[in-house]
Amino acid sequence: NKQGKRMLAANRLLVSRSLLKRRPNAGQWRSVSQMSDSSGNEVEQQAAAAESSSLSSSDQEEEKATASTPIIFPWRHEEDKLARFIPGTEDHETKGDLLNSRNTPVGNSTLNAVTTAYMFLDLPIWQIFFFSDFKAELTDSVSWAFVQGINNLLLKLANEPNPPNASDDIDFQKTLSKADDESETPDLQELDFILEKQLLDFYQSSAENLGDGNEIFLKSKPYSAELVSLYCIPYISRSNIISNPSLLTFYKNLLEKSAVEKQADLAVLRKEHLEAGRMESTVIAQVLVWCKERFYVKDTANGTILQGDDDDEEKDVPHLVRMEMIVKTVKDSSLGNFSNQQGNWIITDIDDFVGGNLVV
């Protein structure tokens, strides 16, 4: 029946473990962050000066060397959330939910998530009353997808084959070697079915800093996940702005207008895309994945820790995972009804390394 079909569609879109584990080779996976006084900054400046003067020359040299050390493997190993999620910080004011370049506020995040799930992910209306179950399955799936993506990325950097089976955690320790020639450099773009191109480009450029004898150690096990936002950007996708660059310009101009001024532009989009049966939208999920984690990058030649902490103490680290799905809304020419065709989920950013990898 119709309700049963919608339920099956919703389950497929949630990137459930049962679906992904039907493809045991994760390489074939396709489904998918003041103290002040009356003189302004004087107190802050004095504190900074005092701290600087208290450092020995060797400490200062060590800090200088650390600051100039290139990032071998981009990874955020901090126990605090990204600053944009912390009220009172500059990032919270300027970036906020990072939905688009205009920093459009998400409003009521739960209502936005429910609306997106119902209108674009075909969530049955009765399941809205059990939305916590939907969120739990979605966040668990994003957490699981995050682990598969990073495992594949690390193995690709090590020039090793895709894992034979999916894993529930990240357990990687390898001493890597710099490729002798360009033909031996790992091609991370082969992972474009898991990670979006711009994020892969970022890791590819960082891989150029890899030196012989650099050991990457990463043990990370997710234990909790929190839905930050689930929302949709209608009429815009990464594919249709490539085929129609003027659409991106039109949409950016629309974002600058008031709600009243937007109505005429939205009518144009509806006519040219929805009514024409070629509407593409982007559904974006942001999930905080909390992990028990240890991480470091070491120069095995001299034992120097280049990144992270070489100790046995686990940290509770929140990773912000951002995923996207393109949804095509098509019109039945005979009946005039609209229906959604959902694409594959893909990881577009981790911990804001590529600034949220915004669509618009």
C-alpha positions in Angstrom: 0.0 0.0 0.0 1.0 3.7 -0.3 1.8 4.0 3.4 4.0 1.0 3.3 5.9 2.3 0.3 6.5 5.6 2.0 7.8 3.8 5.0 10.2 1.8 2.9 11.4 4.9 1.2 12.0 6.6 4.6 13.9 3.7 5.9 16.2 3.6 2.9 16.9 7.3 3.2 17.9 7.0 6.8 21.1 5.2 5.8 20.2 2.5 8.3 22.9 0.0 9.4 20.9 -2.9 8.0 21.0 -1.4 4.6 24.6 -0.5 4.5 25.7 -3.8 5.9 24.2 -5.5 2.9 27.3 -4.2 1.2 30.1 -5.6 3.4 32.8 -3.9 1.4 32.7 -0.4 2.7 34.5 0.7 -0.5 31.2 0.0 -2.4 29.1 2.1 0.0 26.8 4.3 -1.9 24.2 5.5 0.7 25.5 7.6 2.0 31.2 22.5 13.8 36.6 38.5 28.2 37.9 39.8 30.8 37.8 43.5 30.3 37.6 46.8 32.3 36.8 50.4 31.6 39.8 50.7 29.4 38.6 48.1 27.0 41.2 45.5 26.1 43.9 46.7 28.5 43.4 43.9 31.0 43.5 41.3 28.2 46.6 42.8 26.7 48.4 43.0 30.1 47.5 39.3 30.7 48.9 38.3 27.3 52.1 40.3 27.9 52.6 38.7 31.3 52.0 35.2 30.0 54.5 35.9 27.1 57.2 37.2 29.5 56.8 34.2 31.8 57.7 31.8 29.0 61.3 30.8 28.8 63.1 31.3 25.5 63.0 27.5 24.9 59.3 27.5 25.4 58.9 30.3 23.0 61.0 28.5 20.4 58.9 25.4 20.9 55.7 27.3 20.4 57.1 28.9 17.3 58.1 25.5 15.9 54.7 24.0 16.7 52.9 26.9 15.0 55.0 26.5 11.8 54.5 22.7 11.7 52.4 21.8 8.6 49.3 19.8 9.3 49.9 16.2 8.2 46.4 14.9 8.8 43.6 17.4 9.5 41.9 16.3 12.6 40.2 18.2 15.5 41.1 16.6 18.8 39.4 19.0 21.2 36.9 18.3 24.0 34.9 21.6 23.4 32.3 22.0 20.7 33.1 24.2 17.7 33.0 27.9 18.7 29.9 28.6 16.5 27.8 26.4 18.8 28.9 28.3 22.0 26.8 31.4 22.7 28.8 34.6 23.3 31.6 33.7 20.9 32.3 35.6 17.7 31.8 32.5 15.6 28.4 32.0 17.1 27.4 35.5 16.1 28.9 35.5 12.6 28.4 31.9 11.5 25.7 30.5 13.7 24.1 27.4 12.1 26.2 28.0 8.9 23.2 27.2 6.6 24.4 29.4 3.8 26.8 32.4 3.2 24.1 34.8 4.6 24.0 33.0 8.0 20.3 32.6 7.7 19.0 31.6 11.1 17.4 28.1 11.3 14.6 29.3 13.6 12.9 26.4 15.4 15.3 23.6 14.7 12.9 20.8 15.6 10.1 22.3 13.4 12.5 22.8 10.6 13.7 19.2 10.9 10.2 17.8 11.0 9.2 19.8 7.9 12.2 18.8 6.0 11.8 15.1 6.8 8.1 15.1 5.8 8.4 17.2 2.7 11.6 16.0 1.2 12.4 12.6 2.9 8.9 11.3 2.6 8.6 10.7 6.4 5.0 9.4 6.9 2.9 11.9 8.8 2.1 9.5 11.6 5.8 9.0 12.3 6.1 12.7 13.1 4.6 11.8 16.5 7.6 9.5 17.0 10.1 12.0 15.7 12.6 11.1 18.4 12.9 7.6 16.9 13.6 9.2 13.5 16.3 11.4 15.0 17.9 8.5 16.8 18.1 6.4 13.6 19.4 9.3 11.5 22.1 10.4 14.0 23.2 6.7 14.5 23.4 6.3 10.8 25.5 9.5 10.3 27.8 8.4 13.1 28.3 5.1 11.4 28.8 6.7 8.0 31.4 9.0 9.6 33.4 6.0 10.8 33.3 4.3 7.4 34.4 7.5 5.6 37.4 8.2 7.9 38.5 4.5 7.8 38.4 4.5 4.0 40.3 7.8 3.9 43.1 6.6 6.2 43.5 3.4 4.4 43.7 5.2 1.1 46.4 7.5 2.5 48.3 4.3 3.5 47.8 2.9 0.0 46.0 0.0 1.5 42.8 -1.7 0.1 39.3 -0.8 1.3 38.3 -2.6 4.5 36.7 -6.0 3.8 34.0 -5.3 6.4 32.4 -2.3 7.9 33.5 -1.3 11.4 31.9 0.4 14.3 35.0 2.4 15.3 38.3 3.8 13.9 41.4 1.9 14.9 44.3 3.0 12.8 48.1 3.1 13.4 50.4 3.2 10.4 53.8 4.7 9.6 53.4 6.3 6.2 55.9 6.9 3.5 56.0 9.8 1.0 55.4 8.6 -2.6 58.6 8.5 -4.7 56.7 9.9 -7.7 53.3 11.4 -8.5 51.9 8.1 -9.9 52.2 6.5 -6.4 50.4 9.4 -4.6 47.0 8.1 -3.3 44.1 9.4 -5.3 41.6 10.4 -2.7 39.1 11.3 -5.4 38.4 7.6 -5.6 36.4 8.1 -2.4 34.0 10.5 -3.9 31.1 8.1 -3.2 31.6 8.8 0.5 33.2 12.2 0.8 32.4 15.3 -1.3 35.1 16.5 -3.8 36.0 19.7 -2.0 36.6 17.9 1.3 38.7 15.3 -0.5 40.7 18.1 -2.2 41.4 19.5 1.3 42.8 16.2 2.6 44.6 15.6 -0.7 46.5 18.9 -0.3 47.3 18.1 3.3 48.7 14.8 2.3 51.5 16.7 0.5 52.9 17.5 3.9 53.3 13.8 4.6 57.0 12.9 5.3 58.7 9.5 5.4 58.3 8.0 8.8 55.2 10.0 9.9 53.0 7.8 12.0 49.3 8.5 12.3 47.6 7.0 15.3 43.8 7.4 15.6 41.5 5.4 17.8 38.0 6.8 17.9 34.8 5.1 19.0 31.5 7.0 18.8 29.3 6.6 21.8 26.6 9.3 21.3 25.2 11.5 18.5 23.1 14.6 18.6 21.1 16.1 15.7 22.1 19.8 15.4 20.0 20.6 12.3 18.2 19.0 9.4 17.0 21.5 6.8 16.5 21.9 3.1 17.7 24.5 0.6 15.0 24.3 -2.1 15.7 24.7 -5.9 19.5 24.5 -5.4 21.9 21.6 -5.7 25.6 21.1 -6.5 24.6 19.5 -9.8 22.1 22.1 -11.1 24.4 25.1 -10.3 27.1 23.5 -12.4 24.7 23.0 -15.4 23.1 26.4 -14.7 25.6 28.9 -13.1 23.2 31.8 -13.4 20.9 30.0 -11.0 23.5 30.3 -8.2 23.8 34.1 -8.9 20.0 34.4 -8.9 19.7 32.5 -5.6 22.4 34.5 -3.9 20.6 37.7 -4.9 17.4 36.3 -3.5 19.0 35.7 -0.1 19.8 39.4 0.2 16.2 40.4 -0.2 13.5 40.9 2.4 10.7 38.3 2.8 8.3 40.4 0.8 10.8 41.1 -2.0 11.6 37.4 -2.2 8.1 36.4 -3.3 8.5 37.4 -6.9 11.7 35.5 -7.2 10.3 32.4 -5.5 7.4 32.5 -8.0 9.9 32.4 -10.8 11.7 29.4 -9.3 8.5 27.6 -8.8 7.4 28.1 -12.4 10.8 27.3 -14.0 11.7 24.4 -11.7 8.9 22.9 -9.8 6.1 23.3 -12.3 8.5 22.3 -15.1 9.2 19.1 -13.2 12.9 19.6 -12.8 13.3 20.9 -9.2 16.4 19.9 -7.3 16.9 20.7 -3.6 19.6 20.0 -1.1 18.8 18.3 2.2 21.6 19.0 4.8 22.0 17.2 8.1 24.5 18.4 10.8 25.2 15.9 13.6 27.6 16.1 16.5 29.2 12.7 17.0 30.8 12.2 20.4 33.8 9.9 20.5 36.1 8.3 23.0 39.4 9.2 21.3 43.2 9.1 21.2 45.1 10.8 18.4 48.6 11.8 17.4 50.9 12.2 14.4 54.5 11.3 15.2 57.8 11.7 13.4 59.2 8.2 14.1 62.7 9.3 13.2 63.1 11.4 16.4 59.9 10.7 18.4 58.5 14.2 18.0 54.8 14.6 18.3 53.6 16.7 15.4 49.9 16.7 16.2 47.8 15.4 19.1 48.8 13.8 22.3 50.9 10.7 22.8 49.4 9.4 26.0 47.0 6.7 27.1 44.3 9.2 28.2 41.1 9.2 26.1 39.4 12.4 25.3 35.6 13.0 24.8 35.7 14.6 21.5 32.6 16.0 19.6 33.0 15.9 15.8 30.6 17.8 13.7 29.6 15.7 10.6 27.8 17.4 7.8 26.0 15.4 5.2 24.0 16.2 2.1 21.4 14.6 -0.2 20.1 15.9 -3.5 16.3 15.5 -3.8 14.7 15.8 -7.2 11.0 16.7 -7.2 9.3 15.6 -10.3 5.8 16.1 -11.7 3.6 13.4 -13.1 2.6 14.7 -16.5 -0.7 12.8 -16.6 -1.9 13.2 -13.0 -0.1 16.5 -12.1 1.1 15.0 -8.8 4.6 15.7 -7.4 6.9 13.1 -6.0 10.4 13.1 -4.6 13.4 11.1 -5.9 16.1 11.0 -3.2 19.8 10.6 -4.1 22.6 9.3 -1.9 23.9 10.8 1.3 27.4 12.1 1.2 29.8 13.6 3.8 30.5 17.2 2.8 32.4 18.5 5.8 33.9 17.4 9.1 34.5 19.9 11.9 34.1 22.9 9.5 37.5 22.1 7.9 36.2 23.4 4.6 34.0 26.1 6.1 30.8 24.0 6.0 31.3 23.4 2.3 28.3 25.6 1.5 26.1 25.0 -1.5 25.1 28.7 -1.7 
